[in-house]
Every structure is written in structure tokens, then in C-alpha cells.
């Protein structure tokens, strides 16, 4: 009787192990044939002859649930010079940037960078701001989230969290020599 019970338990465990191995093999094979999607939004185009434009575009939500269009772009000139700009676009007619206040870029560890609106004197629209990121972006840690903070004309403080994947994408955009 004891021997029969031991054999039944042994067969049951073998069946469980075989099933587990089969499930694991199917999972590994399915990942191999269907790799997870990357959500890179990097676009590259020749803006004018000899002038390359590389962009990363994303829609991000702020601390109040409003959507913002963020466009980080690098303009690479044929002479080797370049500009790295972050453009933030809010909803027209609702968003009005307080241009005298800078954009604050912060990490979770408390590192902070500040940059002023390049459109402070002649904005193309009330809902568009543009910031020079050429010196700041190389200093940002690769594997961290960022928080962008800025004020609107109605004195609201807007905070936008930028996920790690987008920070890495931005760093890819500015990578020297990668797109030239």
C-alpha cells in the first residue's frame, strides 16, 4: 500500500514538472518570435540640404491630467554644429506659458537643472515653449525618470513626469556621430 501511494505521488510530480517545463519552453519560444514592442519615436529627416533634423515626439500627461506634446529635436548642420531643443506644446486657448519662469528639470535623487524659454521675447503662440537642452541632456543620468516643472500665466505649477525609456530615447537623439 505504501509503495503504491509513493508511486502515485512520484508520477504526479513528474507530470507537474513536465507540464512546467513545457509551459516554460512555449513561453521562451513565443518571446523569441514575438519580441516586445519598443516605443521609440525617433524620426530623422534632411530639413534642408546638409541639415539633419532628428526628433523624439511623445504625448505626456501632467499632474493635472492634461496632455502635453513634447518634442526633443537635434538640428545637425553639415559643419558639425548642432542645436538640441525641447519644445513643449499645450492645448491652444487653454495653456499660456509664464515666460519669465524657467523650466526646472529634476531627478528623483534631487539633481536639478534650469533652462529659460527661448521664445520669451517672440513666442509663436501662447501654448508653445522651447528650451535649450544641449548642455543639460548629456548630464542627465541614463536610467532615471525626470520631472519637468514650469508655471503657466494663471500661476499653476505644471509637473510632467518623463519615463526612463523616453530619457534614454532623448539621449539616443543626441548621441554624437550616430546619425551623421
Order of alpha helices (4+ residues) and beta strands (2+ residues): alpha-beta-beta-beta-beta-beta-beta-beta-alpha-beta-beta-alpha
